[in-house]
């Protein structure tokens, strides 16, 4: 019996795009899959469109996320995982495209040895269907994967890996539901931290859509990025972070801290400033943060000085 692959897709207001994603899954040369779609409280016709597809495709399973579960793709993916029955898992987004032989290629290689997940390339296309970028990252792997992944010297997208379900269960690897963004990034870092072993596939197996309806608001993104930064810095010894990464994390902490103050979130900034002392970032970093708080307070009260927060 060929192993079952669970493709788990969170979706929110993707009625106009999810059909194309599902067609790409239906065209897979490997046929033993289930597609689990978790609706994250969509307000469009997603449910109607997916239910129409289910009538013709029994391998698709559709769930509306219960209201007691947090909103967001992270919670939707975790909920989808709890519903999955496959031996292997492929996270996927509701607006991207699977190349025809993705599952077949992934499965063949992950079963060729003692591997926990696969890594492959993705390209990017725009709303007009034109190719924007040929690869996610020029380099997929290195001899120092944790440090290089944090620095974006290597990298891959959430759609790329095929995961051995037993490996995820054994290490209790889940998506952090407190993060609004940087969730995929954090998930992959933890996979490396837990010692999960990949096999590298130097082929493009996913096409990722770039469009205007994506989260770009620093007000929502910056707190999540700061929390990931704190986790990395707090665990720097276990992760064996090098000096280049520590410098990078200090610079990024200041940058995202500044973005919070630009949105006049002074109380949140004070909390992140306090945690910077507890986690013991560089002294120069803490001085910069203190100065930014003073400027941020001035900006919030008087409405001037925005440019000084850069």
Beta strands, then each sheet from edge to edge (+ up, - down):
strand 1: 5-11
strand 2: 33-39
strand 3: 60-64
strand 4: 88-93
strand 5: 97-98
strand 6: 117-125
strand 7: 131-133
strand 8: 163-164
strand 9: 198-209
sheet 1: 3+ 2+ 1+ 4+ 8-
sheet 2: 5+ 9- 6- 7+
end
